[in-house]
Amino acid sequence: MDDLFRRYSASVFRRARAILGDGDAAKDATQEVFLRAMNAQAEFAAVRSPIAWLYRVTTNLCLTRIRDAERRGVLLRQSQPAAVRAPESPIDVSLTVRALLRDVPDDLQEIAVCYFVDRMSQDEIADLVGLPRRTVSYRLQQFITLARNRTNRGDLAS
């Protein structure tokens, strides 16, 4: 198996990187492919072309990882309200927060910033603003409802 790894690991890595587009993910995939080869020694010993078997396993593994990542992304987007999803860059975060906070009552603004920007827990926010945790939770729900309504109407650009 060591000889197999020395001979084909660079080829498997290149294939994985080409499919995944990420060197670190390709390294992980390469290791996984050779682990699978070790675990399937009987099947592997019967193949005529080791590189063909390794390429097939690499391709299937990488495609599965891409599909799984897409599924996780979809599930994550579905589980988060549109107003809660963090934009990609700090500038986008700042602009989005400003847009969402426009015309939102002051008592909701501070709580929303503490929760979504500063990533504070509801208990921490309650201590900071001197309100019961239930009130903080209620106000967060109010903010989320207002933010959803604004994003659904497309009011952020205004």
Backbone as CSV, one residue per row, in Angstrom:
resi,resn,N_x,N_y,N_z,CA_x,CA_y,CA_z,C_x,C_y,C_z
1,MET,0.824,-1.194,0.000,0.000,0.000,0.000,0.870,1.261,0.000
2,ASP,2.032,1.226,0.652,2.934,2.381,0.645,3.403,2.685,-0.769
3,ASP,3.737,1.634,-1.505,4.188,1.813,-2.880,3.074,2.425,-3.721
4,LEU,1.863,1.953,-3.509,0.702,2.473,-4.227,0.524,3.965,-3.937
5,PHE,0.655,4.335,-2.682,0.507,5.734,-2.297,1.594,6.581,-2.963
6,ARG,2.839,6.115,-2.892,3.940,6.870,-3.507,3.734,7.046,-5.015
7,ARG,3.234,6.018,-5.642,3.061,6.058,-7.096,1.904,6.941,-7.545
8,TYR,0.798,6.878,-6.832,-0.429,7.478,-7.351,-0.988,8.646,-6.530
9,SER,-0.426,8.950,-5.385,-1.026,9.992,-4.542,-1.037,11.356,-5.229
10,ALA,0.010,11.684,-5.970,0.030,12.979,-6.662,-1.085,13.049,-7.709
11,SER,-1.302,11.970,-8.413,-2.364,11.947,-9.432,-3.745,12.049,-8.792
12,VAL,-3.932,11.320,-7.712,-5.219,11.376,-7.007,-5.444,12.783,-6.456
13,PHE,-4.409,13.373,-5.892,-4.523,14.733,-5.353,-4.900,15.722,-6.457
14,ARG,-4.222,15.653,-7.602,-4.534,16.567,-8.711,-5.986,16.409,-9.161
15,ARG,-6.432,15.179,-9.218,-7.820,14.910,-9.629,-8.792,15.508,-8.616
16,ALA,-8.524,15.277,-7.338,-9.401,15.799,-6.283,-9.398,17.329,-6.280
17,ARG,-8.238,17.927,-6.443,-8.155,19.390,-6.460,-8.897,19.950,-7.661
18,ALA,-8.789,19.273,-8.793,-9.499,19.737,-9.984,-11.007,19.699,-9.782
19,ILE,-11.485,18.690,-9.092,-12.933,18.562,-8.873,-13.395,19.491,-7.761
20,LEU,-12.659,19.512,-6.645,-13.083,20.279,-5.477,-12.674,21.748,-5.524
21,GLY,-11.597,22.028,-6.249,-11.144,23.408,-6.342,-10.499,23.940,-5.091
22,ASP,-10.061,23.054,-4.199,-9.489,23.470,-2.916,-8.405,22.478,-2.523
23,GLY,-7.196,22.976,-2.310,-6.072,22.112,-1.976,-6.240,21.353,-0.685
24,ASP,-6.744,22.027,0.358,-6.925,21.348,1.648,-7.981,20.246,1.555
25,ALA,-9.070,20.547,0.893,-10.115,19.533,0.712,-9.588,18.378,-0.135
26,ALA,-8.724,18.698,-1.107,-8.141,17.651,-1.959,-7.205,16.753,-1.155
27,LYS,-6.460,17.321,-0.225,-5.593,16.502,0.641,-6.425,15.530,1.464
28,ASP,-7.514,16.051,2.038,-8.405,15.182,2.821,-8.991,14.072,1.952
29,ALA,-9.417,14.438,0.758,-10.006,13.453,-0.148,-8.968,12.405,-0.550
30,THR,-7.741,12.831,-0.789,-6.675,11.891,-1.160,-6.456,10.864,-0.051
31,GLN,-6.400,11.334,1.167,-6.243,10.409,2.294,-7.413,9.435,2.368
32,GLU,-8.615,9.960,2.181,-9.810,9.115,2.241,-9.787,8.055,1.139
33,VAL,-9.353,8.433,-0.050,-9.288,7.478,-1.160,-8.349,6.329,-0.814
34,PHE,-7.181,6.635,-0.276,-6.229,5.568,0.038,-6.673,4.747,1.254
35,LEU,-7.415,5.346,2.153,-8.022,4.561,3.246,-9.033,3.573,2.675
36,ARG,-9.806,4.032,1.723,-10.780,3.138,1.087,-10.072,2.013,0.335
37,ALA,-8.958,2.329,-0.298,-8.191,1.290,-1.001,-7.672,0.256,-0.014
38,MET,-7.217,0.716,1.154,-6.735,-0.228,2.181,-7.873,-1.113,2.677
39,ASN,-9.043,-0.519,2.867,-10.194,-1.262,3.389,-10.805,-2.194,2.347
40,ALA,-10.510,-1.945,1.082,-11.071,-2.774,0.009,-9.952,-3.504,-0.724
41,GLN,-9.006,-4.026,0.017,-7.842,-4.656,-0.603,-8.213,-5.817,-1.529
42,ALA,-9.201,-6.594,-1.155,-9.604,-7.724,-1.997,-10.129,-7.225,-3.343
43,GLU,-11.001,-6.242,-3.302,-11.546,-5.666,-4.529,-10.435,-4.972,-5.315
44,PHE,-9.605,-4.239,-4.602,-8.535,-3.481,-5.245,-7.517,-4.401,-5.917
45,ALA,-7.219,-5.516,-5.291,-6.241,-6.458,-5.853,-6.725,-7.063,-7.164
46,ALA,-8.044,-7.113,-7.362,-8.607,-7.742,-8.552,-8.703,-6.795,-9.752
47,VAL,-8.451,-5.510,-9.549,-8.592,-4.561,-10.659,-7.380,-4.614,-11.581
48,ARG,-7.627,-4.378,-12.856,-6.536,-4.389,-13.828,-5.707,-3.115,-13.765
49,SER,-6.379,-1.994,-13.552,-5.690,-0.701,-13.555,-5.913,0.002,-12.218
50,PRO,-4.906,0.015,-11.358,-5.069,0.688,-10.065,-5.446,2.163,-10.204
51,ILE,-4.846,2.855,-11.164,-5.142,4.280,-11.303,-6.581,4.512,-11.728
52,ALA,-7.120,3.640,-12.552,-8.524,3.783,-12.957,-9.441,3.612,-11.749
53,TRP,-9.150,2.622,-10.906,-9.947,2.398,-9.694,-9.825,3.611,-8.776
54,LEU,-8.616,4.100,-8.586,-8.380,5.261,-7.715,-9.077,6.510,-8.262
55,TYR,-9.041,6.708,-9.567,-9.720,7.858,-10.168,-11.234,7.764,-9.982
56,ARG,-11.770,6.559,-10.166,-13.220,6.376,-9.997,-13.626,6.680,-8.557
57,VAL,-12.876,6.136,-7.593,-13.178,6.380,-6.180,-13.006,7.861,-5.858
58,THR,-11.948,8.472,-6.379,-11.703,9.901,-6.136,-12.852,10.741,-6.677
59,THR,-13.244,10.464,-7.885,-14.327,11.224,-8.514,-15.623,11.073,-7.723
60,ASN,-15.985,9.855,-7.392,-17.221,9.623,-6.637,-17.179,10.287,-5.270
61,LEU,-16.042,10.166,-4.584,-15.904,10.780,-3.255,-16.032,12.293,-3.349
62,CYS,-15.350,12.901,-4.309,-15.382,14.361,-4.438,-16.775,14.857,-4.820
63,LEU,-17.424,14.173,-5.724,-18.776,14.573,-6.110,-19.743,14.438,-4.939
64,THR,-19.578,13.399,-4.141,-20.414,13.237,-2.950,-20.175,14.387,-1.974
65,ARG,-18.920,14.763,-1.799,-18.613,15.881,-0.894,-19.218,17.184,-1.399
66,ILE,-19.178,17.403,-2.692,-19.780,18.614,-3.252,-21.290,18.608,-3.032
67,ARG,-21.930,17.478,-3.304,-23.381,17.372,-3.090,-23.738,17.581,-1.626
68,ASP,-22.955,16.974,-0.729,-23.220,17.135,0.704,-23.062,18.586,1.133
69,ALA,-22.046,19.262,0.625,-21.831,20.674,0.966,-22.991,21.527,0.456
70,GLU,-23.471,21.227,-0.753,-24.618,21.961,-1.297,-25.859,21.729,-0.445
71,ARG,-26.075,20.476,-0.036,-27.236,20.162,0.813,-27.149,20.903,2.141
72,ARG,-25.953,20.895,2.740,-25.782,21.625,4.006,-26.052,23.106,3.812
73,GLY,-25.591,23.657,2.711,-25.835,25.071,2.424,-27.309,25.370,2.275
74,VAL,-28.015,24.505,1.563,-29.457,24.689,1.393,-30.155,24.599,2.743
75,LEU,-29.813,23.592,3.524,-30.435,23.441,4.842,-30.131,24.627,5.738
76,LEU,-28.909,25.114,5.688,-28.536,26.266,6.496,-29.322,27.493,6.069
77,ARG,-29.436,27.716,4.756,-30.203,28.871,4.275,-31.672,28.744,4.644
78,GLN,-32.208,27.531,4.602,-33.617,27.338,4.942,-33.873,27.520,6.432
79,SER,-32.886,27.203,7.244,-33.094,27.277,8.693,-32.883,28.671,9.245
80,GLN,-32.303,29.577,8.454,-32.068,30.934,8.916,-32.980,31.890,8.177
81,PRO,-33.591,32.817,8.909,-34.384,33.825,8.218,-33.478,34.696,7.360
82,ALA,-34.026,35.242,6.290,-33.223,36.038,5.356,-32.518,37.183,6.066
83,ALA,-33.161,37.794,7.026,-32.565,38.940,7.700,-31.407,38.550,8.594
84,VAL,-31.297,37.282,8.927,-30.268,36.834,9.853,-29.002,36.401,9.121
85,ARG,-29.130,35.990,7.859,-27.967,35.513,7.130,-26.922,36.597,7.035
86,ALA,-25.704,36.281,7.401,-24.620,37.252,7.360,-24.098,37.390,5.934
87,PRO,-23.994,38.606,5.450,-23.387,38.803,4.142,-21.912,38.437,4.177
88,GLU,-21.286,38.404,2.995,-19.933,37.898,2.866,-18.866,38.809,3.475
89,SER,-18.911,40.104,3.224,-17.826,40.970,3.661,-18.259,41.863,4.815
90,PRO,-17.288,42.377,5.609,-17.627,43.285,6.712,-18.369,44.527,6.228
91,ILE,-18.037,45.014,5.033,-18.738,46.186,4.496,-20.196,45.836,4.257
92,ASP,-20.458,44.651,3.677,-21.840,44.217,3.444,-22.590,44.067,4.755
93,VAL,-21.924,43.532,5.787,-22.559,43.386,7.098,-22.990,44.750,7.608
94,SER,-22.092,45.689,7.553,-22.380,47.030,8.047,-23.543,47.660,7.286
95,LEU,-23.513,47.569,5.964,-24.588,48.152,5.155,-25.919,47.464,5.405
96,THR,-25.892,46.144,5.526,-27.129,45.392,5.763,-27.712,45.730,7.133
97,VAL,-26.859,45.782,8.146,-27.339,46.117,9.493,-27.944,47.516,9.492
98,ARG,-27.254,48.468,8.867,-27.790,49.835,8.810,-29.147,49.860,8.102
99,ALA,-29.237,49.138,7.001,-30.492,49.123,6.247,-31.615,48.483,7.048
100,LEU,-31.316,47.391,7.744,-32.343,46.717,8.537,-32.752,47.535,9.754
101,LEU,-31.817,48.287,10.307,-32.116,49.045,11.518,-32.842,50.350,11.237
102,ARG,-32.800,50.800,9.986,-33.491,52.026,9.627,-34.976,51.888,9.954
103,ASP,-35.517,52.823,10.652,-36.938,52.849,11.015,-37.355,51.744,11.989
104,VAL,-36.390,51.074,12.635,-36.716,50.081,13.659,-36.642,50.800,14.998
105,PRO,-37.601,50.573,15.891,-37.576,51.247,17.191,-36.245,51.043,17.935
106,ASP,-35.832,52.056,18.672,-34.546,52.028,19.380,-34.388,50.818,20.293
107,ASP,-35.472,50.440,20.980,-35.367,49.309,21.906,-35.063,48.000,21.185
108,LEU,-35.416,47.912,19.911,-35.097,46.721,19.124,-33.698,46.814,18.505
109,GLN,-33.272,48.024,18.167,-31.979,48.213,17.525,-30.823,47.709,18.383
110,GLU,-30.772,48.137,19.618,-29.653,47.756,20.488,-29.594,46.246,20.676
111,ILE,-30.737,45.644,20.902,-30.791,44.193,21.099,-30.373,43.471,19.825
112,ALA,-30.840,43.939,18.669,-30.486,43.298,17.399,-28.986,43.387,17.134
113,VAL,-28.395,44.538,17.382,-26.958,44.691,17.161,-26.175,43.777,18.108
114,CYS,-26.561,43.746,19.362,-25.876,42.871,20.326,-25.966,41.406,19.905
115,TYR,-27.110,41.001,19.419,-27.320,39.591,19.083,-26.698,39.207,17.743
116,PHE,-26.981,39.963,16.690,-26.562,39.571,15.348,-25.154,40.030,14.986
117,VAL,-24.728,41.157,15.493,-23.406,41.669,15.149,-22.375,41.244,16.184
118,ASP,-22.688,41.474,17.463,-21.738,41.139,18.527,-21.810,39.674,18.946
119,ARG,-22.821,38.956,18.459,-22.993,37.522,18.745,-23.123,37.239,20.248
120,MET,-23.789,38.131,20.947,-24.011,37.941,22.375,-25.205,37.003,22.574
121,SER,-25.206,36.284,23.689,-26.344,35.422,24.008,-27.485,36.293,24.533
122,GLN,-28.674,35.723,24.558,-29.817,36.468,25.077,-29.633,36.803,26.554
123,ASP,-29.006,35.906,27.309,-28.738,36.185,28.724,-27.764,37.358,28.879
124,GLU,-26.725,37.385,28.041,-25.759,38.488,28.100,-26.418,39.812,27.747
125,ILE,-27.276,39.782,26.749,-27.981,41.008,26.352,-28.894,41.477,27.479
126,ALA,-29.597,40.540,28.093,-30.490,40.897,29.200,-29.712,41.583,30.321
127,ASP,-28.541,41.053,30.647,-27.703,41.686,31.674,-27.259,43.072,31.235
128,LEU,-26.878,43.222,29.990,-26.360,44.487,29.482,-27.429,45.578,29.469
129,VAL,-28.618,45.249,28.965,-29.657,46.273,28.820,-30.590,46.353,30.017
130,GLY,-30.435,45.449,30.978,-31.238,45.498,32.196,-32.688,45.096,31.994
131,LEU,-32.906,44.115,31.127,-34.250,43.607,30.870,-34.297,42.118,31.156
132,PRO,-35.484,41.597,31.446,-35.601,40.150,31.593,-35.279,39.443,30.268
133,ARG,-34.766,38.232,30.373,-34.404,37.460,29.187,-35.601,37.261,28.260
134,ARG,-36.768,37.050,28.831,-37.985,36.866,28.012,-38.278,38.094,27.168
135,THR,-38.045,39.267,27.730,-38.274,40.504,26.988,-37.278,40.615,25.835
136,VAL,-36.030,40.243,26.101,-35.008,40.255,25.056,-35.424,39.301,23.929
137,SER,-35.862,38.113,24.283,-36.299,37.132,23.293,-37.474,37.667,22.478
138,TYR,-38.429,38.265,23.153,-39.598,38.826,22.484,-39.177,39.931,21.514
139,ARG,-38.275,40.796,21.936,-37.841,41.897,21.073,-37.017,41.397,19.886
140,LEU,-36.251,40.350,20.088,-35.527,39.757,18.963,-36.517,39.227,17.927
141,GLN,-37.576,38.583,18.405,-38.601,38.078,17.477,-39.262,39.226,16.734
142,GLN,-39.523,40.327,17.438,-40.100,41.502,16.779,-39.176,42.010,15.678
143,PHE,-37.883,42.110,16.006,-36.909,42.585,15.030,-36.862,41.658,13.813
144,ILE,-36.819,40.351,14.058,-36.755,39.383,12.960,-37.988,39.513,12.067
145,THR,-39.145,39.678,12.669,-40.380,39.840,11.896,-40.320,41.100,11.049
146,LEU,-39.891,42.211,11.645,-39.767,43.460,10.888,-38.737,43.320,9.764
147,ALA,-37.613,42.692,10.061,-36.558,42.528,9.065,-37.025,41.636,7.918
148,ARG,-37.714,40.572,8.231,-38.244,39.690,7.180,-39.206,40.448,6.280
149,ASN,-40.085,41.220,6.904,-41.046,41.992,6.121,-40.338,42.966,5.193
150,ARG,-39.285,43.616,5.698,-38.552,44.574,4.873,-37.822,43.863,3.739
151,THR,-37.191,42.712,4.020,-36.455,42.021,2.957,-37.417,41.415,1.944
152,ASN,-38.568,40.958,2.380,-39.549,40.387,1.455,-40.134,41.482,0.537
153,ARG,-40.235,42.710,1.053,-40.751,43.811,0.246,-39.642,44.448,-0.588
154,GLY,-38.383,44.119,-0.289,-37.263,44.710,-1.027,-36.925,46.102,-0.566
155,ASP,-37.256,46.457,0.668,-37.027,47.792,1.196,-35.561,48.087,1.529
156,LEU,-34.687,47.113,1.467,-33.298,47.342,1.885,-32.569,48.305,0.952
157,ALA,-32.913,48.332,-0.287,-32.196,49.173,-1.239,-32.569,50.640,-1.100
158,SER,-33.679,50.921,-0.475,-34.138,52.306,-0.386,-33.382,53.122,0.623
